């Protein structure tokens, strides 16, 4: 018998009813240190007062009108995003995958308007994740997420994350419209494209008239200690960028940013959204943007990142039989494990620590940008206790396997 909730998730046996900062609480008062944050969404922690105030204030004024009317807050947030980035214009949606869809459409429309309608190919990278809508899935090319959903969409090609010869070959193809890449992969195991790689990718795209799309849905909005991850690098700006997750600090909102030239073909009627950019979303996102973009917030995120990285490096040295590598940038951290990451995630719950997984047997840590120094210390302590438990688990599993082999 199927669940009333379609069983596409396997939720952990944790049922939070309240959240404050980096902590979640169940009905009986059980506290959990949360470094998943709704998968990099709760950048200001749970129930950040500035966001609660913005939502409550707007909820008493106006919740929703369609985009056939002028919506309060859209222009203000768009102006902030434009002033802080390469972009000239912004489209608002509800989720990261919708922002990616808008980015793909914008790129193809740009070439069509210039008389190059054969330029439709979107070039993605192995290990990528761009969301669950069909074009976004095809852009990522992950077979596990595409299996059973019919034929692949044409117009999507892929390269290895570290194969720069393949980049050049695919981008030079006259059918190429755009490259889409996460400056720091999330689901793909917190792999960060190095600064020289980002610059090289932009140079190849410029040389061949191909657009560069950054998917900063997870790596953006302060996650790496800069407002956007690519801003650590000179001369590597994109033409289009998709953002989401932390943009609303927990409220569903996303955006597709583009230059004026690239977005020129996106005329009235070429794209749209029922809920995208509604008054509630704009009120919360404005408050979130203003708080996240403060230098104090970004500086604190950089400090806590250094503390976390130093602590994890020390744990890796003490437990090389459990931890292989520390990856990522800023507070988008990946820990590649020897033990299965699903087992580690389960074991971490024994110490009331919530972490999540990623490709390449990685455990991801995505704490709030506002996590305190004491909470990072607590995170590291619980993470090391989990490493010790993982060593015992692996030893037990090895002993059981040896006993089974001997019995056979």
C-alpha positions as YAML, in Angstrom:
chain: A
units: angstrom
residues:
- id: 1
  name: UNK
  ca: [0.00, 0.00, 0.00]
- id: 2
  name: UNK
  ca: [1.46, 3.34, -1.02]
- id: 3
  name: UNK
  ca: [1.94, 6.21, 1.40]
- id: 4
  name: UNK
  ca: [-0.37, 9.24, 1.07]
- id: 5
  name: UNK
  ca: [2.88, 11.18, 0.57]
- id: 6
  name: UNK
  ca: [4.46, 9.90, -2.63]
- id: 7
  name: UNK
  ca: [7.43, 7.83, -1.39]
- id: 8
  name: UNK
  ca: [10.21, 9.57, -3.31]
- id: 9
  name: UNK
  ca: [12.05, 10.46, -0.10]
- id: 10
  name: UNK
  ca: [13.55, 8.37, 2.69]
- id: 11
  name: UNK
  ca: [13.37, 10.79, 5.62]
- id: 12
  name: UNK
  ca: [15.47, 10.23, 8.71]
- id: 13
  name: UNK
  ca: [13.66, 9.35, 11.97]
- id: 14
  name: UNK
  ca: [13.84, 12.97, 13.13]
- id: 15
  name: UNK
  ca: [10.72, 15.10, 13.40]
- id: 16
  name: UNK
  ca: [11.62, 18.70, 14.25]
- id: 17
  name: UNK
  ca: [8.89, 21.06, 15.38]
- id: 18
  name: UNK
  ca: [11.05, 24.10, 16.13]
- id: 19
  name: UNK
  ca: [14.31, 25.58, 14.94]
- id: 20
  name: UNK
  ca: [16.57, 28.32, 16.25]
- id: 21
  name: UNK
  ca: [19.93, 29.21, 14.73]
- id: 22
  name: UNK
  ca: [21.87, 26.02, 13.99]
- id: 23
  name: UNK
  ca: [19.61, 23.84, 16.15]
- id: 24
  name: UNK
  ca: [16.44, 21.84, 15.57]
- id: 25
  name: UNK
  ca: [14.15, 20.59, 18.35]
- id: 26
  name: UNK
  ca: [11.65, 17.74, 18.50]
- id: 27
  name: UNK
  ca: [8.45, 17.72, 20.54]
- id: 28
  name: UNK
  ca: [10.15, 16.08, 23.50]
- id: 29
  name: UNK
  ca: [12.91, 18.70, 23.53]
- id: 30
  name: UNK
  ca: [15.56, 16.56, 21.80]
- id: 31
  name: UNK
  ca: [18.05, 18.96, 20.21]
- id: 32
  name: UNK
  ca: [19.87, 18.33, 16.93]
- id: 33
  name: UNK
  ca: [22.88, 20.23, 15.61]
- id: 34
  name: UNK
  ca: [21.84, 20.90, 12.02]
- id: 35
  name: UNK
  ca: [24.57, 21.37, 9.42]
- id: 36
  name: UNK
  ca: [22.32, 20.46, 6.51]
- id: 37
  name: UNK
  ca: [20.20, 23.59, 6.76]
- id: 38
  name: UNK
  ca: [17.57, 22.36, 4.34]
- id: 39
  name: UNK
  ca: [20.47, 21.64, 1.94]
- id: 40
  name: UNK
  ca: [22.21, 25.04, 2.03]
- id: 41
  name: UNK
  ca: [18.92, 26.94, 2.26]
- id: 42
  name: UNK
  ca: [18.84, 28.30, 5.82]
- id: 43
  name: UNK
  ca: [21.86, 30.55, 5.39]
- id: 44
  name: UNK
  ca: [20.85, 32.72, 8.35]
- id: 45
  name: UNK
  ca: [19.86, 29.77, 10.52]
- id: 46
  name: UNK
  ca: [16.41, 28.64, 11.52]
- id: 47
  name: UNK
  ca: [13.79, 31.33, 12.13]
- id: 48
  name: UNK
  ca: [16.20, 34.24, 11.76]
- id: 49
  name: UNK
  ca: [14.41, 37.17, 13.43]
- id: 50
  name: UNK
  ca: [15.01, 39.53, 10.49]
- id: 51
  name: UNK
  ca: [13.26, 37.08, 8.15]
- id: 52
  name: UNK
  ca: [10.42, 36.33, 10.56]
- id: 53
  name: UNK
  ca: [9.75, 40.05, 10.89]
- id: 54
  name: UNK
  ca: [9.78, 40.59, 7.12]
- id: 55
  name: UNK
  ca: [7.41, 37.67, 6.51]
- id: 56
  name: UNK
  ca: [5.00, 38.67, 9.25]
- id: 57
  name: UNK
  ca: [4.91, 42.28, 8.11]
- id: 58
  name: UNK
  ca: [4.22, 41.35, 4.49]
- id: 59
  name: UNK
  ca: [1.69, 38.64, 5.39]
- id: 60
  name: UNK
  ca: [-0.58, 41.31, 6.81]
- id: 61
  name: UNK
  ca: [-0.40, 43.39, 3.63]
- id: 62
  name: UNK
  ca: [-0.49, 41.21, 0.49]
- id: 63
  name: UNK
  ca: [0.40, 37.58, -0.25]
- id: 64
  name: UNK
  ca: [0.01, 37.02, -3.96]
- id: 65
  name: UNK
  ca: [-0.88, 38.71, -7.20]
- id: 66
  name: UNK
  ca: [0.14, 37.55, -10.66]
- id: 67
  name: UNK
  ca: [2.88, 39.13, -12.72]
- id: 68
  name: UNK
  ca: [0.27, 40.91, -14.80]
- id: 69
  name: UNK
  ca: [0.47, 43.56, -12.08]
- id: 70
  name: UNK
  ca: [3.48, 45.40, -10.70]
- id: 71
  name: UNK
  ca: [4.70, 43.57, -7.62]
- id: 72
  name: UNK
  ca: [6.18, 45.42, -4.70]
- id: 73
  name: UNK
  ca: [9.74, 44.39, -3.97]
- id: 74
  name: UNK
  ca: [10.69, 42.93, -7.36]
- id: 75
  name: UNK
  ca: [12.42, 46.03, -8.63]
- id: 76
  name: UNK
  ca: [14.18, 46.63, -5.31]
- id: 77
  name: UNK
  ca: [15.60, 43.10, -5.14]
- id: 78
  name: UNK
  ca: [16.52, 43.10, -8.82]
- id: 79
  name: UNK
  ca: [18.39, 46.37, -8.36]
- id: 80
  name: UNK
  ca: [20.35, 44.92, -5.44]
- id: 81
  name: UNK
  ca: [21.29, 41.83, -7.45]
- id: 82
  name: UNK
  ca: [22.27, 43.87, -10.49]
- id: 83
  name: UNK
  ca: [24.38, 46.23, -8.38]
- id: 84
  name: UNK
  ca: [26.20, 43.27, -6.80]
- id: 85
  name: UNK
  ca: [26.92, 41.22, -9.92]
- id: 86
  name: UNK
  ca: [27.73, 41.19, -13.62]
- id: 87
  name: UNK
  ca: [24.02, 41.23, -14.51]
- id: 88
  name: UNK
  ca: [21.69, 43.87, -15.92]
- id: 89
  name: UNK
  ca: [18.35, 42.11, -15.48]
- id: 90
  name: UNK
  ca: [16.69, 39.43, -13.32]
- id: 91
  name: UNK
  ca: [13.84, 36.93, -13.69]
- id: 92
  name: UNK
  ca: [12.30, 35.64, -10.44]
- id: 93
  name: UNK
  ca: [11.06, 32.09, -9.97]
- id: 94
  name: UNK
  ca: [10.44, 29.70, -7.07]
- id: 95
  name: UNK
  ca: [13.17, 27.06, -7.15]
- id: 96
  name: UNK
  ca: [16.71, 26.58, -8.37]
- id: 97
  name: UNK
  ca: [15.69, 24.23, -11.14]
- id: 98
  name: UNK
  ca: [13.27, 26.85, -12.51]
- id: 99
  name: UNK
  ca: [16.10, 29.38, -12.56]
- id: 100
  name: UNK
  ca: [18.19, 26.86, -14.52]
- id: 101
  name: UNK
  ca: [15.34, 26.33, -17.00]
- id: 102
  name: UNK
  ca: [15.17, 30.09, -17.53]
- id: 103
  name: UNK
  ca: [18.94, 30.19, -18.05]
- id: 104
  name: UNK
  ca: [18.80, 27.47, -20.71]
- id: 105
  name: UNK
  ca: [15.91, 29.16, -22.52]
- id: 106
  name: UNK
  ca: [17.63, 32.54, -22.37]
- id: 107
  name: UNK
  ca: [20.83, 31.12, -23.86]
- id: 108
  name: UNK
  ca: [19.08, 29.39, -26.76]
- id: 109
  name: UNK
  ca: [16.85, 32.38, -27.42]
- id: 110
  name: UNK
  ca: [19.92, 34.64, -27.60]
- id: 111
  name: UNK
  ca: [21.45, 32.61, -30.43]
- id: 112
  name: UNK
  ca: [18.13, 32.24, -32.25]
- id: 113
  name: UNK
  ca: [17.61, 36.01, -32.18]
- id: 114
  name: UNK
  ca: [21.08, 36.45, -33.67]
- id: 115
  name: UNK
  ca: [20.24, 34.15, -36.57]
- id: 116
  name: UNK
  ca: [22.15, 31.13, -35.26]
- id: 117
  name: UNK
  ca: [19.24, 28.83, -34.46]
- id: 118
  name: UNK
  ca: [21.50, 25.79, -34.90]
- id: 119
  name: UNK
  ca: [23.25, 26.77, -31.67]
- id: 120
  name: UNK
  ca: [21.21, 24.77, -29.17]
- id: 121
  name: UNK
  ca: [23.67, 22.46, -27.41]
- id: 122
  name: UNK
  ca: [24.08, 22.99, -23.67]
- id: 123
  name: UNK
  ca: [27.38, 21.60, -22.36]
- id: 124
  name: UNK
  ca: [27.39, 20.28, -18.80]
- id: 125
  name: UNK
  ca: [29.81, 18.39, -16.58]
- id: 126
  name: UNK
  ca: [29.93, 15.00, -14.93]
- id: 127
  name: UNK
  ca: [28.85, 15.03, -11.32]
- id: 128
  name: UNK
  ca: [26.69, 18.10, -11.86]
- id: 129
  name: UNK
  ca: [23.27, 18.65, -10.38]
- id: 130
  name: UNK
  ca: [20.99, 21.38, -11.72]
- id: 131
  name: UNK
  ca: [17.61, 20.35, -10.33]
- id: 132
  name: UNK
  ca: [14.80, 17.90, -11.05]
- id: 133
  name: UNK
  ca: [12.96, 19.38, -14.01]
- id: 134
  name: UNK
  ca: [13.61, 17.53, -17.26]
- id: 135
  name: UNK
  ca: [15.88, 20.00, -19.02]
- id: 136
  name: UNK
  ca: [17.87, 20.52, -15.81]
- id: 137
  name: UNK
  ca: [18.28, 16.75, -15.43]
- id: 138
  name: UNK
  ca: [19.48, 16.45, -19.01]
- id: 139
  name: UNK
  ca: [21.90, 19.32, -18.49]
- id: 140
  name: UNK
  ca: [23.45, 17.38, -15.61]
- id: 141
  name: UNK
  ca: [23.25, 14.03, -17.39]
- id: 142
  name: UNK
  ca: [23.12, 11.90, -14.22]
- id: 143
  name: UNK
  ca: [21.80, 8.55, -15.41]
- id: 144
  name: UNK
  ca: [20.50, 7.62, -11.97]
- id: 145
  name: UNK
  ca: [18.07, 10.56, -12.07]
- id: 146
  name: UNK
  ca: [17.07, 10.03, -15.72]
- id: 147
  name: UNK
  ca: [16.46, 6.29, -15.68]
- id: 148
  name: UNK
  ca: [12.88, 5.32, -16.46]
- id: 149
  name: UNK
  ca: [11.73, 8.74, -17.63]
- id: 150
  name: UNK
  ca: [11.88, 8.12, -21.35]
- id: 151
  name: UNK
  ca: [14.40, 9.15, -23.98]
- id: 152
  name: UNK
  ca: [17.03, 11.74, -23.27]
- id: 153
  name: UNK
  ca: [16.41, 15.24, -24.59]
- id: 154
  name: UNK
  ca: [18.55, 16.23, -27.56]
- id: 155
  name: UNK
  ca: [20.79, 19.25, -27.31]
- id: 156
  name: UNK
  ca: [22.77, 18.33, -24.19]
- id: 157
  name: UNK
  ca: [26.39, 17.19, -24.12]
- id: 158
  name: UNK
  ca: [28.81, 16.53, -21.28]
- id: 159
  name: UNK
  ca: [32.47, 16.73, -20.37]
- id: 160
  name: UNK
  ca: [34.52, 15.46, -17.46]
- id: 161
  name: UNK
  ca: [35.01, 18.07, -14.75]
- id: 162
  name: UNK
  ca: [38.79, 17.95, -15.17]
- id: 163
  name: UNK
  ca: [39.13, 17.23, -18.93]
- id: 164
  name: UNK
  ca: [40.04, 20.61, -20.38]
- id: 165
  name: UNK
  ca: [40.71, 19.18, -23.83]
- id: 166
  name: UNK
  ca: [37.10, 17.99, -23.91]
- id: 167
  name: UNK
  ca: [35.94, 21.46, -22.85]
- id: 168
  name: UNK
  ca: [37.70, 23.00, -25.83]
- id: 169
  name: UNK
  ca: [36.41, 20.39, -28.27]
- id: 170
  name: UNK
  ca: [32.77, 20.66, -27.21]
- id: 171
  name: UNK
  ca: [32.74, 24.45, -26.91]
- id: 172
  name: UNK
  ca: [34.33, 24.84, -30.38]
- id: 173
  name: UNK
  ca: [31.47, 22.86, -31.95]
- id: 174
  name: UNK
  ca: [29.27, 25.22, -34.03]
- id: 175
  name: UNK
  ca: [26.16, 23.77, -32.38]
- id: 176
  name: UNK
  ca: [27.26, 24.88, -28.90]
- id: 177
  name: UNK
  ca: [25.01, 27.49, -27.30]
- id: 178
  name: UNK
  ca: [26.17, 27.58, -23.67]
- id: 179
  name: UNK
  ca: [28.19, 25.91, -20.96]
- id: 180
  name: UNK
  ca: [26.53, 25.36, -17.58]
- id: 181
  name: UNK
  ca: [28.70, 24.72, -14.54]
- id: 182
  name: UNK
  ca: [28.61, 24.91, -10.76]
- id: 183
  name: UNK
  ca: [31.72, 26.76, -9.54]
- id: 184
  name: UNK
  ca: [31.53, 24.42, -6.56]
- id: 185
  name: UNK
  ca: [29.51, 21.26, -7.09]
- id: 186
  name: UNK
  ca: [27.06, 20.32, -4.36]
- id: 187
  name: UNK
  ca: [25.44, 16.95, -5.04]
- id: 188
  name: UNK
  ca: [28.52, 15.98, -7.06]
- id: 189
  name: UNK
  ca: [30.69, 15.78, -3.97]
- id: 190
  name: UNK
  ca: [31.68, 19.39, -3.16]
- id: 191
  name: UNK
  ca: [34.22, 19.51, -5.96]
- id: 192
  name: UNK
  ca: [35.41, 23.07, -6.59]
- id: 193
  name: UNK
  ca: [36.57, 24.15, -10.02]
- id: 194
  name: UNK
  ca: [39.90, 25.86, -9.42]
- id: 195
  name: UNK
  ca: [40.29, 29.57, -10.14]
- id: 196
  name: UNK
  ca: [42.41, 28.97, -13.26]
- id: 197
  name: UNK
  ca: [39.76, 26.55, -14.52]
- id: 198
  name: UNK
  ca: [37.00, 29.14, -14.20]
- id: 199
  name: UNK
  ca: [39.11, 31.72, -16.03]
- id: 200
  name: UNK
  ca: [40.02, 29.21, -18.75]
- id: 201
  name: UNK
  ca: [36.37, 28.23, -19.22]
- id: 202
  name: UNK
  ca: [35.37, 31.86, -19.68]
- id: 203
  name: UNK
  ca: [38.19, 32.42, -22.18]
- id: 204
  name: UNK
  ca: [37.17, 29.42, -24.31]
- id: 205
  name: UNK
  ca: [33.52, 30.51, -24.28]
- id: 206
  name: UNK
  ca: [34.47, 34.06, -25.34]
- id: 207
  name: UNK
  ca: [36.70, 32.75, -28.12]
- id: 208
  name: UNK
  ca: [33.92, 30.65, -29.64]
- id: 209
  name: UNK
  ca: [30.91, 32.91, -29.00]
- id: 210
  name: UNK
  ca: [29.41, 30.49, -26.47]
- id: 211
  name: UNK
  ca: [27.58, 31.72, -23.38]
- id: 212
  name: UNK
  ca: [28.74, 30.82, -19.87]
- id: 213
  name: UNK
  ca: [26.05, 29.94, -17.32]
- id: 214
  name: UNK
  ca: [26.90, 29.56, -13.65]
- id: 215
  name: UNK
  ca: [24.62, 27.49, -11.48]
- id: 216
  name: UNK
  ca: [25.17, 29.15, -8.11]
- id: 217
  name: UNK
  ca: [21.98, 27.81, -6.59]
- id: 218
  name: UNK
  ca: [24.00, 26.09, -3.84]
- id: 219
  name: UNK
  ca: [27.34, 27.91, -3.95]
- id: 220
  name: UNK
  ca: [25.88, 31.42, -4.05]
- id: 221
  name: UNK
  ca: [24.49, 33.84, -1.49]
- id: 222
  name: UNK
  ca: [27.50, 33.89, 0.80]
- id: 223
  name: UNK
  ca: [28.09, 30.15, 0.99]
- id: 224
  name: UNK
  ca: [31.81, 30.44, 0.14]
- id: 225
  name: UNK
  ca: [32.46, 33.69, 2.02]
- id: 226
  name: UNK
  ca: [31.80, 35.91, -0.99]
- id: 227
  name: UNK
  ca: [28.32, 36.79, -2.19]
- id: 228
  name: UNK
  ca: [28.86, 34.41, -5.13]
- id: 229
  name: UNK
  ca: [31.54, 31.76, -5.49]
- id: 230
  name: UNK
  ca: [32.81, 32.97, -8.86]
- id: 231
  name: UNK
  ca: [33.55, 36.38, -7.34]
- id: 232
  name: UNK
  ca: [36.71, 34.94, -5.80]
- id: 233
  name: UNK
  ca: [38.11, 34.89, -9.35]
- id: 234
  name: UNK
  ca: [39.02, 37.80, -11.63]
- id: 235
  name: UNK
  ca: [37.95, 37.75, -15.29]
- id: 236
  name: UNK
  ca: [35.57, 34.81, -14.91]
- id: 237
  name: UNK
  ca: [32.13, 36.42, -14.89]
- id: 238
  name: UNK
  ca: [29.29, 34.53, -16.56]
- id: 239
  name: UNK
  ca: [26.71, 35.77, -19.06]
- id: 240
  name: UNK
  ca: [23.86, 34.12, -17.13]
- id: 241
  name: UNK
  ca: [23.56, 32.88, -13.55]
- id: 242
  name: UNK
  ca: [20.96, 30.80, -11.71]
- id: 243
  name: UNK
  ca: [20.56, 31.35, -7.97]
- id: 244
  name: UNK
  ca: [18.14, 30.10, -5.33]
- id: 245
  name: UNK
  ca: [18.20, 28.19, -2.03]
- id: 246
  name: UNK
  ca: [19.63, 30.79, 0.40]
- id: 247
  name: UNK
  ca: [18.22, 33.70, -1.63]
- id: 248
  name: UNK
  ca: [15.06, 33.45, 0.48]
- id: 249
  name: UNK
  ca: [16.72, 32.11, 3.60]
- id: 250
  name: UNK
  ca: [14.15, 29.31, 3.69]
- id: 251
  name: UNK
  ca: [11.31, 30.88, 1.71]
- id: 252
  name: UNK
  ca: [10.95, 29.49, -1.84]
- id: 253
  name: UNK
  ca: [12.47, 31.98, -4.28]
- id: 254
  name: UNK
  ca: [15.05, 31.84, -7.04]
- id: 255
  name: UNK
  ca: [16.35, 34.05, -9.81]
- id: 256
  name: UNK
  ca: [17.96, 33.95, -13.23]
- id: 257
  name: UNK
  ca: [20.39, 36.83, -13.83]
- id: 258
  name: UNK
  ca: [21.67, 37.89, -17.25]
- id: 259
  name: UNK
  ca: [23.40, 40.67, -19.12]
- id: 260
  name: UNK
  ca: [21.30, 43.04, -21.20]
- id: 261
  name: UNK
  ca: [22.72, 41.73, -24.47]
- id: 262
  name: UNK
  ca: [22.03, 38.10, -23.65]
- id: 263
  name: UNK
  ca: [18.52, 38.75, -22.32]
- id: 264
  name: UNK
  ca: [17.47, 40.97, -25.23]
- id: 265
  name: UNK
  ca: [15.42, 38.17, -26.79]
- id: 266
  name: UNK
  ca: [13.39, 37.50, -23.66]
- id: 267
  name: UNK
  ca: [10.45, 39.65, -24.67]
- id: 268
  name: UNK
  ca: [6.93, 39.79, -23.26]
- id: 269
  name: UNK
  ca: [5.38, 36.32, -23.37]
- id: 270
  name: UNK
  ca: [8.64, 34.41, -23.92]
- id: 271
  name: UNK
  ca: [8.76, 33.17, -20.33]
- id: 272
  name: UNK
  ca: [6.78, 33.46, -17.12]
- id: 273
  name: UNK
  ca: [5.80, 32.12, -13.71]
- id: 274
  name: UNK
  ca: [2.61, 32.06, -11.65]
- id: 275
  name: UNK
  ca: [4.20, 32.43, -8.24]
- id: 276
  name: UNK
  ca: [7.68, 33.68, -9.11]
- id: 277
  name: UNK
  ca: [8.50, 37.00, -7.49]
- id: 278
  name: UNK
  ca: [5.31, 37.22, -5.43]
- id: 279
  name: UNK
  ca: [5.07, 39.79, -2.63]
- id: 280
  name: UNK
  ca: [5.80, 37.34, 0.21]
- id: 281
  name: UNK
  ca: [8.90, 35.98, -1.54]
- id: 282
  name: UNK
  ca: [10.21, 39.43, -2.37]
- id: 283
  name: UNK
  ca: [9.78, 40.72, 1.17]
- id: 284
  name: UNK
  ca: [11.68, 37.80, 2.69]
- id: 285
  name: UNK
  ca: [14.34, 37.70, -0.03]
- id: 286
  name: UNK
  ca: [15.04, 41.42, 0.34]
- id: 287
  name: UNK
  ca: [15.59, 40.95, 4.07]
- id: 288
  name: UNK
  ca: [17.75, 37.86, 3.45]
- id: 289
  name: UNK
  ca: [19.82, 39.57, 0.77]
- id: 290
  name: UNK
  ca: [20.48, 42.62, 2.90]
- id: 291
  name: UNK
  ca: [21.60, 40.47, 5.84]
- id: 292
  name: UNK
  ca: [23.69, 37.98, 3.86]
- id: 293
  name: UNK
  ca: [25.43, 40.68, 1.80]
- id: 294
  name: UNK
  ca: [26.62, 42.53, 4.92]
- id: 295
  name: UNK
  ca: [30.40, 42.33, 5.24]
- id: 296
  name: UNK
  ca: [29.97, 41.27, 8.85]
- id: 297
  name: UNK
  ca: [28.00, 38.20, 7.75]
- id: 298
  name: UNK
  ca: [30.44, 37.27, 4.99]
- id: 299
  name: UNK
  ca: [33.46, 37.86, 7.22]
- id: 300
  name: UNK
  ca: [32.00, 35.65, 9.94]
- id: 301
  name: UNK
  ca: [31.31, 32.94, 7.35]
- id: 302
  name: UNK
  ca: [34.96, 33.08, 6.24]
- id: 303
  name: UNK
  ca: [36.17, 32.86, 9.85]
- id: 304
  name: UNK
  ca: [33.95, 29.89, 10.66]
- id: 305
  name: UNK
  ca: [35.02, 28.23, 7.41]
- id: 306
  name: UNK
  ca: [38.67, 28.46, 8.44]
- id: 307
  name: UNK
  ca: [37.84, 27.07, 11.88]
- id: 308
  name: UNK
  ca: [35.85, 24.20, 10.39]
- id: 309
  name: UNK
  ca: [38.46, 23.35, 7.76]
- id: 310
  name: UNK
  ca: [41.31, 23.35, 10.31]
- id: 311
  name: UNK
  ca: [39.31, 21.10, 12.62]
- id: 312
  name: UNK
  ca: [38.38, 18.68, 9.84]
- id: 313
  name: UNK
  ca: [41.98, 18.53, 8.61]
- id: 314
  name: UNK
  ca: [43.05, 17.55, 12.13]
- id: 315
  name: UNK
  ca: [40.32, 14.90, 12.33]
- id: 316
  name: UNK
  ca: [41.43, 13.50, 8.97]
- id: 317
  name: UNK
  ca: [45.00, 13.16, 10.25]
- id: 318
  name: UNK
  ca: [43.78, 11.38, 13.39]
- id: 319
  name: UNK
  ca: [41.35, 9.09, 11.53]
- id: 320
  name: UNK
  ca: [42.83, 8.28, 8.10]
- id: 321
  name: UNK
  ca: [40.96, 5.00, 8.08]
- id: 322
  name: UNK
  ca: [37.66, 6.89, 7.99]
- id: 323
  name: UNK
  ca: [38.32, 10.22, 6.21]
- id: 324
  name: UNK
  ca: [40.08, 10.44, 2.85]
- id: 325
  name: UNK
  ca: [39.84, 14.09, 1.77]
- id: 326
  name: UNK
  ca: [38.35, 17.46, 2.68]
- id: 327
  name: UNK
  ca: [36.82, 19.31, -0.29]
- id: 328
  name: UNK
  ca: [34.79, 22.35, -1.17]
- id: 329
  name: UNK
  ca: [35.08, 26.05, -0.52]
- id: 330
  name: UNK
  ca: [33.89, 28.21, 2.35]
- id: 331
  name: UNK
  ca: [30.94, 26.65, 4.17]
- id: 332
  name: UNK
  ca: [30.17, 24.26, 1.32]
- id: 333
  name: UNK
  ca: [32.30, 21.43, 2.67]
- id: 334
  name: UNK
  ca: [32.63, 17.87, 1.46]
- id: 335
  name: UNK
  ca: [34.33, 15.10, 3.44]
- id: 336
  name: UNK
  ca: [35.19, 12.09, 1.29]
- id: 337
  name: UNK
  ca: [34.84, 8.97, 3.40]
- id: 338
  name: UNK
  ca: [36.29, 5.47, 3.57]
- id: 339
  name: UNK
  ca: [33.16, 4.24, 5.34]
- id: 340
  name: UNK
  ca: [29.96, 4.45, 3.30]
- id: 341
  name: UNK
  ca: [28.55, 7.97, 3.55]
- id: 342
  name: UNK
  ca: [25.04, 6.65, 4.26]
- id: 343
  name: UNK
  ca: [26.41, 4.67, 7.19]
- id: 344
  name: UNK
  ca: [28.27, 7.74, 8.46]
- id: 345
  name: UNK
  ca: [25.14, 9.90, 8.20]
- id: 346
  name: UNK
  ca: [23.22, 7.29, 10.21]
- id: 347
  name: UNK
  ca: [25.97, 7.02, 12.82]
- id: 348
  name: UNK
  ca: [26.13, 10.83, 13.15]
- id: 349
  name: UNK
  ca: [22.50, 10.80, 14.28]
- id: 350
  name: UNK
  ca: [23.59, 8.77, 17.31]
- id: 351
  name: UNK
  ca: [25.36, 11.97, 18.40]
- id: 352
  name: UNK
  ca: [22.43, 14.22, 17.39]
- id: 353
  name: UNK
  ca: [24.36, 15.58, 14.43]
- id: 354
  name: UNK
  ca: [22.59, 16.09, 11.09]
- id: 355
  name: UNK
  ca: [24.75, 15.93, 7.96]
- id: 356
  name: UNK
  ca: [23.93, 15.02, 4.36]
- id: 357
  name: UNK
  ca: [25.54, 13.12, 1.52]
- id: 358
  name: UNK
  ca: [26.90, 13.77, -1.94]
- id: 359
  name: UNK
  ca: [28.44, 11.98, -4.88]
- id: 360
  name: UNK
  ca: [31.78, 10.18, -4.70]
- id: 361
  name: UNK
  ca: [30.97, 8.89, -1.19]
- id: 362
  name: UNK
  ca: [31.06, 12.37, 0.32]
- id: 363
  name: UNK
  ca: [29.44, 13.73, 3.47]
- id: 364
  name: UNK
  ca: [28.43, 17.37, 3.04]
- id: 365
  name: UNK
  ca: [28.47, 19.99, 5.79]
- id: 366
  name: UNK
  ca: [26.38, 23.07, 4.99]
- id: 367
  name: UNK
  ca: [26.13, 25.09, 8.20]
- id: 368
  name: UNK
  ca: [24.43, 28.45, 8.45]
- id: 369
  name: UNK
  ca: [26.63, 31.40, 7.57]
- id: 370
  name: UNK
  ca: [25.80, 32.64, 11.06]
- id: 371
  name: UNK
  ca: [26.94, 29.51, 12.89]
- id: 372
  name: UNK
  ca: [28.78, 30.44, 16.07]
- id: 373
  name: UNK
  ca: [32.34, 29.58, 17.02]
- id: 374
  name: UNK
  ca: [31.03, 27.40, 19.86]
- id: 375
  name: UNK
  ca: [28.67, 25.55, 17.53]
- id: 376
  name: UNK
  ca: [31.51, 24.83, 15.08]
- id: 377
  name: UNK
  ca: [33.52, 23.42, 17.98]
- id: 378
  name: UNK
  ca: [30.53, 21.27, 18.93]
- id: 379
  name: UNK
  ca: [30.13, 20.16, 15.32]
- id: 380
  name: UNK
  ca: [33.77, 19.07, 15.18]
- id: 381
  name: UNK
  ca: [33.48, 17.18, 18.47]
- id: 382
  name: UNK
  ca: [30.40, 15.28, 17.32]
- id: 383
  name: UNK
  ca: [31.94, 14.64, 13.89]
- id: 384
  name: UNK
  ca: [35.01, 13.05, 15.52]
- id: 385
  name: UNK
  ca: [32.84, 10.92, 17.79]
- id: 386
  name: UNK
  ca: [31.10, 9.71, 14.64]
- id: 387
  name: UNK
  ca: [34.47, 8.88, 13.07]
- id: 388
  name: UNK
  ca: [35.32, 6.73, 16.09]
- id: 389
  name: UNK
  ca: [31.94, 5.00, 15.85]
- id: 390
  name: UNK
  ca: [32.54, 4.48, 12.12]
- id: 391
  name: UNK
  ca: [35.86, 2.75, 12.85]
- id: 392
  name: UNK
  ca: [34.05, 0.34, 15.19]
- id: 393
  name: UNK
  ca: [31.31, -0.18, 12.59]
- id: 394
  name: UNK
  ca: [33.81, -1.03, 9.84]
- id: 395
  name: UNK
  ca: [35.73, -3.38, 12.15]
- id: 396
  name: UNK
  ca: [32.49, -5.16, 13.06]
- id: 397
  name: UNK
  ca: [31.47, -5.45, 9.43]
- id: 398
  name: UNK
  ca: [34.87, -6.85, 8.48]
- id: 399
  name: UNK
  ca: [34.73, -9.40, 11.29]
- id: 400
  name: UNK
  ca: [31.23, -10.48, 10.27]
- id: 401
  name: UNK
  ca: [32.32, -10.86, 6.64]
- id: 402
  name: UNK
  ca: [35.33, -12.94, 7.68]
- id: 403
  name: UNK
  ca: [33.17, -15.17, 9.85]
- id: 404
  name: UNK
  ca: [30.68, -15.66, 7.01]
- id: 405
  name: UNK
  ca: [33.49, -16.52, 4.61]
- id: 406
  name: UNK
  ca: [34.96, -19.02, 7.07]
- id: 407
  name: UNK
  ca: [31.55, -20.63, 7.60]
- id: 408
  name: UNK
  ca: [31.07, -20.98, 3.86]
...
